[in-house]
Amino acid sequence: MAEVTVRGIRFHIQTLDPPGAHLQDRPCAAPNHAGAFPAKGPPVVVFVHGLCGNLSTFYYSVAMPVTVAGARTVLYDMRGHGRSERTRTGYTTADSVADLFAILDALGHSHPVYLVAYSFSGVIALNAALRRPERIAGMVLIDAYGPGECAGESTTEWTEKVLNALSLTALGLEYGRIANQRCRRWMRAWMAGLDALINGTSLLDDLATIKLIRPAQLAAVACPVLAVYGEHSDVIEARELLVQHVPDCTLHVMAGCAHFILRDSARELLDVMLPWLAQHTGNAVPVVS
């Protein structure tokens, strides 16, 4: 188990190198949005999991194919999640963004990276791109929360929607029917950790302080964005705002899908995400079986 300690917190991480990474001594074939090439070597793709999840969300779905496609991938458990240290406080958006950049700094990734964010972590990715645009080369947002209009849904209503999604996850509905005893033991351990996170930290109070990302802020997003949303997503407004206001945004709607795209349609997600990453990083896209 790999770990880094930053900002006084221990984080569980996983890094995956593409085939022949040690032989790559060249910049990416495509410049980032600022017109500069990243540091030499393969592009870096960072996966940020959703609320109450962990890095396995991506590790067992799309991270390996992205690595095989030529990217150096970074996965980490957010503060209080998975195998990372659980602190009493520190679950605000600002803390999550600071944690992200501190982890990247500790790993030596000071050049622009690509973020892949799912669900609630869209809030983190968008705020990271707005606060440190020189550090973010592009983003893939998967059924992501965050955008909202002043005249539309209030912050309170949006927070309630996030908490409702959290409740569904807490009930284990995301994982479907648990078929065997080993999985049931794993679920019991996961639920115990989730209970400690929800009831033993400031997570819920910090969620209530989240600010919607307004259209004017979305217009300031300088990097390219791939927005992938389910046809039956419960955050359709966020999807529409991204397309309307982010200067360089490509939208793909997953037919028949709701929120759990990584569980239900990982292959289709890869069919969309790999060519987009290839276009923006200059890496070839292999056949994914």
MARGUVO-803751 format. One line per field, with one value per residue (C-alpha): residue number from 0; chain; x, y, z; residue in three letters. Coordinates in Angstrom, 1 decimal, decimal comma. Example, Ala and Ser with C-alpha at 12.3 -4.5 7.8 and 13.67 -1.06 7.14 Angstrom:
2
kelo	0/1
torvex	A/A
c1	12,3/13,7
c2	-4,5/-1,1
c3	7,8/7,1
lumza	ALA/SER
END
This chain:
289
kelo	0/1/2/3/4/5/6/7/8/9/10/11/12/13/14/15/16/17/18/19/20/21/22/23/24/25/26/27/28/29/30/31/32/33/34/35/36/37/38/39/40/41/42/43/44/45/46/47/48/49/50/51/52/53/54/55/56/57/58/59/60/61/62/63/64/65/66/67/68/69/70/71/72/73/74/75/76/77/78/79/80/81/82/83/84/85/86/87/88/89/90/91/92/93/94/95/96/97/98/99/100/101/102/103/104/105/106/107/108/109/110/111/112/113/114/115/116/117/118/119/120/121/122/123/124/125/126/127/128/129/130/131/132/133/134/135/136/137/138/139/140/141/142/143/144/145/146/147/148/149/150/151/152/153/154/155/156/157/158/159/160/161/162/163/164/165/166/167/168/169/170/171/172/173/174/175/176/177/178/179/180/181/182/183/184/185/186/187/188/189/190/191/192/193/194/195/196/197/198/199/200/201/202/203/204/205/206/207/208/209/210/211/212/213/214/215/216/217/218/219/220/221/222/223/224/225/226/227/228/229/230/231/232/233/234/235/236/237/238/239/240/241/242/243/244/245/246/247/248/249/250/251/252/253/254/255/256/257/258/259/260/261/262/263/264/265/266/267/268/269/270/271/272/273/274/275/276/277/278/279/280/281/282/283/284/285/286/287/288
torvex	A/A/A/A/A/A/A/A/A/A/A/A/A/A/A/A/A/A/A/A/A/A/A/A/A/A/A/A/A/A/A/A/A/A/A/A/A/A/A/A/A/A/A/A/A/A/A/A/A/A/A/A/A/A/A/A/A/A/A/A/A/A/A/A/A/A/A/A/A/A/A/A/A/A/A/A/A/A/A/A/A/A/A/A/A/A/A/A/A/A/A/A/A/A/A/A/A/A/A/A/A/A/A/A/A/A/A/A/A/A/A/A/A/A/A/A/A/A/A/A/A/A/A/A/A/A/A/A/A/A/A/A/A/A/A/A/A/A/A/A/A/A/A/A/A/A/A/A/A/A/A/A/A/A/A/A/A/A/A/A/A/A/A/A/A/A/A/A/A/A/A/A/A/A/A/A/A/A/A/A/A/A/A/A/A/A/A/A/A/A/A/A/A/A/A/A/A/A/A/A/A/A/A/A/A/A/A/A/A/A/A/A/A/A/A/A/A/A/A/A/A/A/A/A/A/A/A/A/A/A/A/A/A/A/A/A/A/A/A/A/A/A/A/A/A/A/A/A/A/A/A/A/A/A/A/A/A/A/A/A/A/A/A/A/A/A/A/A/A/A/A/A/A/A/A/A/A/A/A/A/A/A/A/A/A/A/A/A/A
c1	0,0/1,5/1,1/2,1/1,8/0,9/-0,7/-0,2/-2,5/-1,7/-3,2/-3,5/-2,4/-1,9/0,2/0,3/3,0/2,3/4,3/7,7/7,3/11,0/11,9/9,7/11,9/9,8/7,0/3,4/2,6/0,0/0,4/-1,8/-4,4/-1,7/0,3/3,1/4,2/4,1/7,3/8,9/7,4/3,9/0,9/-0,5/-4,1/-5,4/-8,6/-10,7/-13,5/-16,9/-18,3/-18,1/-16,2/-12,6/-10,0/-11,2/-14,1/-11,7/-9,0/-11,4/-13,1/-11,2/-7,8/-5,9/-7,1/-6,1/-2,7/-2,3/-3,3/-0,1/-0,9/0,8/-2,2/-2,6/-5,4/-5,9/-8,4/-9,7/-9,3/-11,4/-12,2/-10,9/-7,5/-6,6/-6,5/-9,8/-9,6/-12,3/-12,4/-11,2/-13,8/-14,5/-14,0/-11,0/-9,5/-10,1/-8,5/-5,5/-5,2/-5,2/-2,4/-0,4/-0,5/0,5/3,4/4,6/4,6/6,6/3,8/4,2/3,3/-0,3/-2,3/-5,6/-8,4/-11,0/-13,7/-16,9/-20,1/-19,4/-15,7/-16,7/-16,9/-13,3/-12,1/-13,8/-12,6/-9,1/-9,2/-10,5/-8,0/-4,9/-5,5/-1,8/-1,9/-4,9/-4,5/-8,0/-10,9/-13,2/-16,3/-18,5/-22,1/-20,5/-22,2/-21,2/-22,6/-25,7/-27,5/-28,2/-31,8/-32,3/-31,6/-30,5/-27,4/-29,6/-31,6/-28,4/-26,8/-29,9/-29,6/-26,0/-27,0/-29,7/-27,2/-24,9/-27,8/-28,3/-24,7/-24,7/-27,6/-25,4/-27,7/-24,9/-23,4/-26,5/-27,2/-24,3/-24,1/-21,5/-20,3/-16,9/-18,6/-21,0/-18,0/-16,4/-19,7/-20,0/-16,5/-17,2/-20,4/-18,6/-16,1/-18,8/-20,7/-17,5/-17,0/-20,6/-21,2/-17,6/-16,4/-17,5/-18,3/-22,0/-21,5/-18,8/-21,0/-23,6/-21,0/-20,5/-21,1/-22,6/-20,3/-22,0/-22,1/-19,6/-17,1/-17,7/-16,9/-13,5/-12,5/-9,5/-8,9/-10,8/-13,6/-15,3/-18,6/-20,1/-23,6/-26,3/-29,4/-31,4/-29,0/-30,4/-28,0/-29,1/-28,9/-25,2/-24,7/-26,4/-24,6/-21,2/-22,1/-23,5/-20,7/-17,4/-15,5/-14,2/-16,7/-17,6/-20,7/-21,5/-24,8/-24,9/-28,2/-30,2/-27,8/-28,5/-25,8/-23,7/-21,9/-18,7/-20,7/-23,1/-21,3/-17,5/-16,8/-18,8/-17,2/-13,8/-14,9/-15,5/-12,8/-9,8/-10,1/-10,7/-7,5/-5,6/-6,7/-5,5/-2,3/-1,2/-1,1/-2,3/-5,5/-5,2/-8,0/-9,8/-11,0
c2	0,0/3,3/6,4/10,0/12,4/16,0/18,8/16,6/13,9/10,4/9,6/6,2/6,5/4,2/5,2/3,2/3,7/3,0/0,4/1,8/4,8/4,7/5,1/8,1/11,2/13,6/16,2/15,2/15,7/18,3/21,5/22,3/25,2/27,7/26,8/25,1/21,5/19,5/18,1/15,3/11,9/10,5/12,7/12,4/11,6/11,9/10,2/11,8/9,5/10,5/11,2/8,2/6,2/5,3/4,9/1,4/3,1/3,9/1,2/-1,6/0,2/2,6/3,4/0,5/1,0/4,7/3,6/1,2/4,0/5,8/7,9/7,8/7,5/8,7/7,5/8,5/8,1/11,5/12,6/10,4/7,9/4,4/3,9/7,6/9,1/10,2/13,7/15,3/18,4/19,5/18,4/21,8/22,3/24,5/21,6/19,0/21,2/21,9/18,1/17,4/19,8/18,8/15,1/16,1/18,2/15,3/13,0/15,5/16,4/20,2/20,3/20,4/17,2/15,8/15,3/12,6/13,3/11,4/12,7/15,0/15,3/17,4/20,2/19,6/19,4/22,5/24,5/23,2/24,4/27,8/28,3/26,9/27,0/26,6/23,1/21,6/20,6/19,2/17,5/14,6/15,1/12,0/12,8/15,6/17,9/21,5/24,0/25,9/29,1/32,0/32,2/28,4/25,8/27,2/26,1/24,5/22,5/21,4/20,3/18,3/16,5/15,6/14,4/12,3/10,7/10,1/8,3/6,0/5,1/4,6/2,1/0,1/0,6/1,6/-1,9/-3,9/-7,3/-8,7/-12,3/-14,0/-13,9/-12,4/-9,4/-9,1/-8,9/-6,3/-4,3/-4,4/-3,0/-0,4/0,7/1,0/3,3/5,3/5,6/7,0/9,4/10,7/10,8/11,3/14,2/17,6/16,2/17,0/20,5/21,2/19,9/22,6/25,3/24,3/27,0/26,4/27,1/29,9/30,5/33,3/31,0/28,3/30,7/31,2/27,5/27,7/24,0/21,6/19,6/16,3/16,1/12,6/12,4/9,7/10,2/9,9/11,8/13,8/16,7/17,5/21,3/20,9/19,2/21,9/24,7/23,1/22,9/26,4/28,2/26,3/27,6/24,2/21,5/18,3/16,6/12,8/11,5/7,9/6,4/4,5/5,4/7,3/8,2/5,0/5,2/3,6/0,6/0,2/1,5/1,5/0,2/3,0/5,5/4,3/4,5/8,2/9,1/7,4/9,2/12,5/12,0/10,9/14,1/16,3/14,5/13,1/9,5/6,6/4,8/1,0/-1,4/-2,1/-5,6
c3	0,0/-1,1/1,1/1,1/4,1/3,1/5,1/8,1/6,7/5,5/2,1/0,4/-3,2/-6,2/-9,3/-12,5/-15,3/-18,9/-20,9/-21,7/-19,5/-18,5/-22,2/-22,8/-22,7/-24,8/-24,2/-25,0/-28,7/-27,9/-25,9/-23,0/-23,0/-22,0/-25,1/-23,2/-23,2/-19,9/-18,5/-20,4/-20,2/-20,5/-19,6/-16,1/-15,5/-11,9/-10,8/-8,1/-6,7/-5,5/-2,1/0,3/-2,4/-2,7/-5,4/-6,3/-8,1/-10,9/-10,2/-11,2/-14,1/-16,3/-14,8/-16,3/-19,9/-19,6/-18,4/-21,2/-23,6/-22,5/-19,5/-16,1/-13,7/-10,2/-7,9/-4,3/-1,4/-0,4/3,2/5,5/2,6/1,9/3,5/3,9/7,4/8,8/10,4/12,5/10,2/6,8/4,3/2,7/-1,0/-0,3/1,8/-0,9/-3,6/-1,3/-0,6/-4,3/-5,2/-2,1/-3,2/-6,8/-5,4/-3,2/-6,3/-8,3/-10,7/-10,9/-14,6/-15,9/-15,4/-16,6/-14,0/-14,2/-11,6/-10,8/-9,1/-6,2/-7,1/-10,0/-7,5/-6,6/-10,2/-11,3/-8,3/-8,9/-12,5/-11,4/-8,6/-10,3/-14,1/-14,8/-13,1/-15,0/-18,7/-19,1/-17,3/-17,8/-15,6/-15,2/-14,1/-12,0/-9,5/-9,1/-11,7/-10,8/-11,7/-9,3/-10,5/-10,3/-7,7/-4,4/-2,6/0,1/-2,5/-4,2/-1,0/-0,1/-3,5/-2,7/0,7/-0,8/-3,2/-0,2/1,6/-1,3/-1,3/2,5/2,0/-0,4/-3,3/-5,6/-5,3/-6,1/-4,6/-2,5/-3,6/-1,3/2,3/1,4/-0,2/2,7/5,1/2,9/2,8/6,6/7,0/4,4/6,1/9,4/7,9/6,2/9,5/11,2/8,3/8,4/12,1/13,4/11,3/10,1/6,6/6,7/8,1/5,5/2,7/3,7/3,0/-0,7/-3,2/-6,6/-9,5/-11,4/-15,2/-15,0/-13,2/-15,8/-18,5/-16,9/-17,1/-19,4/-20,1/-22,4/-20,7/-21,6/-19,8/-19,7/-18,2/-18,0/-20,0/-16,8/-14,6/-11,7/-12,4/-15,9/-15,1/-14,4/-17,7/-19,6/-17,8/-18,6/-22,3/-22,4/-20,5/-20,6/-23,6/-24,7/-23,6/-25,3/-24,1/-24,4/-23,0/-22,1/-23,3/-20,7/-17,9/-14,7/-12,2/-11,8/-15,2/-13,9/-12,7/-15,6/-18,7/-18,2/-21,7/-23,4/-21,1/-22,3/-25,9/-25,4/-22,9/-24,6/-28,0/-26,1/-24,0/-27,1/-29,0/-26,2/-25,1/-28,5/-27,2/-29,4/-28,3/-28,2/-28,7/-25,4/-25,0
lumza	MET/ALA/GLU/VAL/THR/VAL/ARG/GLY/ILE/ARG/PHE/HIS/ILE/GLN/THR/LEU/ASP/PRO/PRO/GLY/ALA/HIS/LEU/GLN/ASP/ARG/PRO/CYS/ALA/ALA/PRO/ASN/HIS/ALA/GLY/ALA/PHE/PRO/ALA/LYS/GLY/PRO/PRO/VAL/VAL/VAL/PHE/VAL/HIS/GLY/LEU/CYS/GLY/ASN/LEU/SER/THR/PHE/TYR/TYR/SER/VAL/ALA/MET/PRO/VAL/THR/VAL/ALA/GLY/ALA/ARG/THR/VAL/LEU/TYR/ASP/MET/ARG/GLY/HIS/GLY/ARG/SER/GLU/ARG/THR/ARG/THR/GLY/TYR/THR/THR/ALA/ASP/SER/VAL/ALA/ASP/LEU/PHE/ALA/ILE/LEU/ASP/ALA/LEU/GLY/HIS/SER/HIS/PRO/VAL/TYR/LEU/VAL/ALA/TYR/SER/PHE/SER/GLY/VAL/ILE/ALA/LEU/ASN/ALA/ALA/LEU/ARG/ARG/PRO/GLU/ARG/ILE/ALA/GLY/MET/VAL/LEU/ILE/ASP/ALA/TYR/GLY/PRO/GLY/GLU/CYS/ALA/GLY/GLU/SER/THR/THR/GLU/TRP/THR/GLU/LYS/VAL/LEU/ASN/ALA/LEU/SER/LEU/THR/ALA/LEU/GLY/LEU/GLU/TYR/GLY/ARG/ILE/ALA/ASN/GLN/ARG/CYS/ARG/ARG/TRP/MET/ARG/ALA/TRP/MET/ALA/GLY/LEU/ASP/ALA/LEU/ILE/ASN/GLY/THR/SER/LEU/LEU/ASP/ASP/LEU/ALA/THR/ILE/LYS/LEU/ILE/ARG/PRO/ALA/GLN/LEU/ALA/ALA/VAL/ALA/CYS/PRO/VAL/LEU/ALA/VAL/TYR/GLY/GLU/HIS/SER/ASP/VAL/ILE/GLU/ALA/ARG/GLU/LEU/LEU/VAL/GLN/HIS/VAL/PRO/ASP/CYS/THR/LEU/HIS/VAL/MET/ALA/GLY/CYS/ALA/HIS/PHE/ILE/LEU/ARG/ASP/SER/ALA/ARG/GLU/LEU/LEU/ASP/VAL/MET/LEU/PRO/TRP/LEU/ALA/GLN/HIS/THR/GLY/ASN/ALA/VAL/PRO/VAL/VAL/SER
END
